Amino acid sequence: MLKVLAACGNGMGSSMVIKMKIEKALRDMKVTDFKVDYCSVGEAKSQASGYDIVVASKHLIHELDGRTKGKLVGLENLMDDAEIKEKLAESL
């Protein structure tokens, strides 16, 4: 199972939106066995090691360097479906 974590500055609004966009992108790419969680970047620091991919904004992703053996995905535009899909495809 592919495990993905969406993280944002506060862990509420935008990370939940990113979670839904990631789920849609994965379904569009025909990935069927996945789980997407969301939290703040602060929480992600202690949780990232349990995930295959961690997604956050480009200016926050560096805070998770060295916290996971999985891939870190930094997004320029958190609301851009095409960017999310492209970056996830590169990480699979």
N, C-alpha and C positions, 0 to 999 in steps of 0.2 A: 504494500500500500504506500502510495506517495503521500507524504505529510508536508503540508505547506503552512507557514505562519505569516500572517499579514500584521505588520506593526506600524503604528503611527505615533505621533508625539504624545497624545493623551490616551489613546487606546479605546476610544469610544466611536465617534461618528465616522471618521474617514477610514479607520481600519475595518469597520464592518462593511462599508461600501466596497473597499478593496477586496475583502473576502468574497463578496458576492460576484464581483467582476472576475476574480481568479477562478471561482467555481464555473462560471459561464465559459471562460476561455478554455478551461480544461475539458469541459463537455464538448465544446466546439472542436477541440483537437482529438476527440474520441478517447480521452483518458477516462477510464471508468472506476478505477479503484484509487480513490483519493480522499483525504480529509483536510479541510482548511479551517484553521483557528485564527483568532485575532486577539491582539492585546496592545499595550503601550510598548514603546521601545525599551523603557525601563524594565518592564516585566520580561520582554523578549531576551534581555541579557542573561537571565537565568534559565529561560526555556528553550532558547535557540538550538541547543545541542540535540534536542529530540526531534528535529525537523530536517527534511531533505532540502527544502527551499525556504528561505526567509525573504519576504518582500517588504520593503519600506521605501520612503522617499529617498532620493539620491543624497540629500543633505543630512540624513539621519543614519543611513545604512552603515557608515564607517564605525558607528558606535558598537556594532555587532562583530567587528573583525576579530577573528580568533575564538569566537564563542560557539562555533559550529563547524563540523566537517562538511556540512551541506553547502549549497550554493547561496550566496547573498545576491539579491536582485534589487538594485536601486532604480527607482522610477523618477523620471523628470516630471511627468504629469500623472498624478494618481488617478485621474478620471479618464485617461485615454485607453480605451479598450484595445486598440491596435497595438500600442506600446506594451501593455500588459501581456497580450497574447504572444507578441514577438519575443519578449524577454523570457517568458516561461518556456517557449519552444526552444530557445537557446540553452536553457538550463536542464531540459529533460534528457 
